[in-house]
Amino acid sequence: MQFITTKLAGAWIIELERREDERGFFARTFCAREFEAQGLAGTFAQSNLSYNHRAGTLRGMHYQVAPALETKLVRCTRGAIYDVIVDLRPGSRTYLQHIGVELSEDNRRALYVPGLFAHGYQALTDGAEVLYQVGEFYTPGYERGLRYDDPALAIDWPLPVSVLSTKDNGWPLLAPAMQEQH
């Protein structure tokens, strides 16, 4: 695996190192030792699979607060998504900054998302499927979220939003969410 730094402290893009032959290729997608050597979480509590019928579907922006902070390792196994993370760690040099990364079945990249980062993605293709490992158990009392269209974040989603859950549409704007967290 190749660990590629991003402009957000602690967030990484993970590229596969393929071993190719006439059959196709083989690549390791996770190794606790390699992750720990990079200072990343080496264990995960849950694995989740998300399927999206239509391009334009948006899920997010989700995160959990202490003591249930979630790290995530996100990979698109079918189709393509535009994955966005926002650094919500007070005191971080990249606080409130965000990045967007295309993850697809073709590029086979993964995105490592540290705890206290809001995370969301938009399906770029019909039938997009996303597999993600999560470092903490889902804990509803510690779940939070931000609006995908918050003007303070100014996230440039690649497609018009075609499907959005009622819950995701109801998340607060950034300023109220940060006040509630503290």
C-alpha positions, 0 to 999 in steps of 0.5 A: 500500500502507498499512503498519500498525504492530503492537505488535512492533517491525519487524513490519507489516500491509500493506493494499492500496490498491485502484484499483476500477472496473467490472472489479474492482480493481487493487492493488500487493502489493509494491514494493521502493522502498516497502518500503525506504522503511519500512526493510523488506527490498526483495528476496526469495530465494524464494516458497512456496505452502502448501495446507491441506486442513482447518481446524485445520491448524497449521504452525509455529512456524518460524524460522532463525538467523544467518547465514540469518535469514528475513524473510517477507511472508505472504498468504492467497490462498484461505480464511483463516488465523490467523497468529502471530509471536513476537519472538525478537530478544534485546535487542528491546523486544518480545522474546518477545511475539507477535501473531496476525493473521487473513489471508484472501482477503477482507481481502487483508492481508499480514503482514511478518515480520522475521528472528528471529521465529518464524512459524506459522499455523492454517488457519481454513477448509478449503482455505486457501492461503498464499503467502509470499515469503522473504528468505533461502534455506531453510537446514536447518542454521539452521532452528529452531522452537518448540512451538505450545502452549508455555505460556510463549507462551500463544498462543490458537489459534482452533480445536482443532489437527486436523493437525500435522506430527511435526516441528512437534510435536517442536519444543522448549519456549521455554526450551531453544530459546533456550539452544540458539540462544546 
